[in-house]
């Protein structure tokens, strides 16, 4: 199901190392559980080391990749799965297991318009937390919110403004919730 989302990882130095846009299954029972299960099985120290192999592509590099895809008549998933909107939380496994550099697209601004960004997940190694954010926010966020500064002001064509995604939960990495408790967040938000 097309549930657009953002997966972000912040390293121990408070630097965004992953800001991955995903197209499919962004809800809690989809990518949310995938991320939660990833966090349960990994060594945080190894993951922190592996994050140093990531870098964000510059616009010129993205243009070259797009030209290559057109020239070879290939999809981004075939040649550059780490850049594909279909990869979603699998990017975390790719980074964890890689032996080489991983080039990514920085889509952190996507969290700024919660009409389109339905969920966001942040693994913050500087705070040792896993954070969950929800879209469809029609009220402004406080300045303390992580994605406050990404509000998309170019919404003139809309009758209603949508603000950045809002945090609905935060879990310590060393005390992650059960699947049941995690999925209960959906019910809480519906009420």
C-alpha positions as CSV (number, residue, x, y, z in Angstrom):
1,X,0.0,0.0,0.0
2,X,1.3,3.4,-0.9
3,X,2.0,5.0,2.5
4,X,4.8,7.5,2.0
5,X,7.3,7.9,4.8
6,X,10.8,9.0,5.9
7,X,13.4,7.0,7.6
8,X,16.2,9.0,9.2
9,X,19.3,8.1,11.2
10,X,21.2,10.6,13.3
11,X,24.8,9.6,14.3
12,X,26.4,10.0,17.7
13,X,27.7,13.4,16.6
14,X,24.1,14.6,16.0
15,X,24.6,14.5,12.2
16,X,21.9,13.2,9.9
17,X,23.4,10.3,8.0
18,X,20.3,8.8,6.5
19,X,17.2,10.6,5.3
20,X,15.5,8.0,3.1
21,X,12.2,8.5,1.3
22,X,10.0,5.4,1.1
23,X,6.9,4.9,-1.0
24,X,5.3,1.8,0.4
25,X,3.9,0.5,3.7
26,X,5.1,3.4,5.8
27,X,2.5,2.7,8.5
28,X,3.5,1.3,11.9
29,X,2.7,-2.3,11.1
30,X,4.8,-2.1,7.9
31,X,8.1,-0.1,7.9
32,X,7.7,0.7,11.6
33,X,7.8,-2.9,12.6
34,X,10.6,-3.6,10.1
35,X,12.7,-0.9,11.7
36,X,11.9,-2.1,15.2
37,X,12.9,-5.6,14.3
38,X,16.1,-4.3,12.8
39,X,17.0,-2.5,16.0
40,X,16.3,-5.6,18.1
41,X,18.8,-7.7,16.2
42,X,21.8,-5.4,15.6
43,X,24.8,-4.2,17.5
44,X,24.3,-0.4,17.9
45,X,28.1,0.1,18.0
46,X,28.6,-1.7,14.7
47,X,25.7,0.3,13.1
48,X,27.3,3.5,14.4
49,X,30.6,2.6,12.7
50,X,28.8,1.6,9.5
51,X,27.0,4.9,9.3
52,X,30.4,6.6,8.7
53,X,30.4,4.9,5.2
54,X,27.3,6.9,4.1
55,X,27.3,10.2,2.3
56,X,24.7,12.2,0.5
57,X,24.8,12.7,-3.3
58,X,25.2,16.2,-4.7
59,X,22.7,17.4,-7.4
60,X,25.2,16.9,-10.2
61,X,25.8,13.2,-9.2
62,X,22.0,12.7,-9.1
63,X,21.7,14.1,-12.6
64,X,24.5,11.8,-13.8
65,X,22.7,8.8,-12.3
66,X,19.4,9.8,-13.9
67,X,21.1,10.1,-17.3
68,X,22.7,6.7,-16.9
69,X,19.3,5.1,-16.0
70,X,17.8,6.6,-19.2
71,X,20.7,5.6,-21.3
72,X,20.7,2.0,-20.1
73,X,16.9,1.9,-19.9
74,X,17.1,0.5,-16.3
75,X,15.2,1.3,-13.2
76,X,16.8,2.9,-10.1
77,X,16.0,-0.3,-8.2
78,X,18.1,-2.4,-10.7
79,X,21.2,-0.3,-10.7
80,X,21.1,1.7,-7.5
81,X,18.8,0.0,-4.9
82,X,20.1,2.2,-2.1
83,X,18.5,5.2,-3.9
84,X,15.1,3.6,-4.7
85,X,11.9,4.7,-3.1
86,X,11.1,1.0,-2.9
87,X,14.0,0.1,-0.6
88,X,12.5,1.8,2.5
89,X,13.8,0.3,5.8
90,X,15.9,-2.3,3.9
91,X,18.4,0.6,3.6
92,X,19.2,0.0,7.3
93,X,20.3,-3.6,6.5
94,X,22.2,-2.5,3.5
95,X,24.2,0.0,5.6
96,X,24.7,-2.5,8.4
97,X,26.1,-5.2,6.1
98,X,28.0,-3.1,3.6
99,X,31.8,-3.3,3.0
100,X,31.8,-0.2,0.8
101,X,30.6,3.4,0.7
102,X,26.8,4.0,0.5
103,X,25.7,7.0,-1.4
104,X,22.2,8.3,-0.5
105,X,19.8,11.0,-1.4
106,X,19.0,13.4,1.5
107,X,15.2,13.7,1.6
108,X,14.9,15.2,5.2
109,X,12.7,18.1,3.9
110,X,10.0,15.5,3.0
111,X,9.0,15.5,6.7
112,X,8.0,19.2,6.3
113,X,4.7,18.5,4.6
114,X,2.7,16.0,6.5
115,X,0.0,15.8,3.8
116,X,2.5,13.7,1.8
117,X,4.8,12.4,4.6
118,X,2.4,10.1,6.4
119,X,5.0,8.7,8.9
120,X,8.6,9.3,9.8
121,X,10.9,7.2,11.8
122,X,14.1,8.5,13.4
123,X,16.9,6.4,14.9
124,X,18.9,8.9,16.9
125,X,22.2,7.5,18.2
126,X,23.1,10.7,19.9
127,X,20.0,10.4,22.1
128,X,19.9,6.6,22.0
129,X,16.3,6.7,20.9
130,X,13.9,5.4,18.2
131,X,11.3,8.1,17.4
132,X,8.0,7.7,15.6
133,X,6.3,10.6,13.8
134,X,2.8,10.9,12.2
135,X,1.6,13.0,9.3
136,X,-1.6,14.9,8.6
137,X,-0.8,17.6,11.0
138,X,-3.0,20.7,10.7
139,X,-1.7,22.6,13.7
140,X,1.7,24.3,13.8
141,X,4.4,22.4,15.7
142,X,6.4,23.9,18.6
143,X,9.9,25.1,17.9
144,X,11.2,22.2,20.0
145,X,9.9,19.6,17.5
146,X,12.6,18.0,15.4
147,X,11.0,18.8,12.0
148,X,9.7,22.2,12.9
149,X,12.2,24.0,10.6
150,X,11.1,22.0,7.6
151,X,7.6,23.4,7.3
152,X,6.8,23.8,3.6
153,X,5.6,27.3,3.2
154,X,4.7,26.8,-0.5
155,X,1.2,25.6,0.1
156,X,-0.7,28.6,-1.4
157,X,-2.8,26.3,-3.7
158,X,-4.3,24.5,-0.7
159,X,-7.3,25.5,1.4
160,X,-5.7,23.9,4.4
161,X,-2.0,24.0,5.5
162,X,-0.2,20.8,6.6
163,X,2.6,21.2,9.0
164,X,5.6,18.8,9.5
165,X,5.2,15.4,11.0
166,X,4.7,15.3,14.7
167,X,6.3,13.0,17.2
168,X,3.9,10.5,18.7
169,X,6.4,8.2,20.5
170,X,10.0,7.8,21.6
171,X,11.6,4.7,22.8
172,X,15.1,4.1,24.3
173,X,17.1,1.8,22.1
174,X,17.9,-0.4,25.1
175,X,14.2,-0.7,26.0
176,X,12.3,-1.1,22.8
177,X,8.6,-1.9,23.0
178,X,6.9,-5.2,22.2
179,X,5.2,-5.4,18.8
180,X,1.9,-5.2,20.6
181,X,2.8,-2.0,22.5
182,X,4.2,-0.5,19.3
183,X,1.2,-1.3,17.2
184,X,-1.1,0.1,20.0
185,X,0.2,3.6,18.9
186,X,-2.1,3.3,15.9
187,X,-5.1,2.8,18.1
188,X,-4.1,5.7,20.4
189,X,-3.9,8.0,17.4
190,X,-7.3,7.0,16.1
191,X,-9.1,7.9,19.4
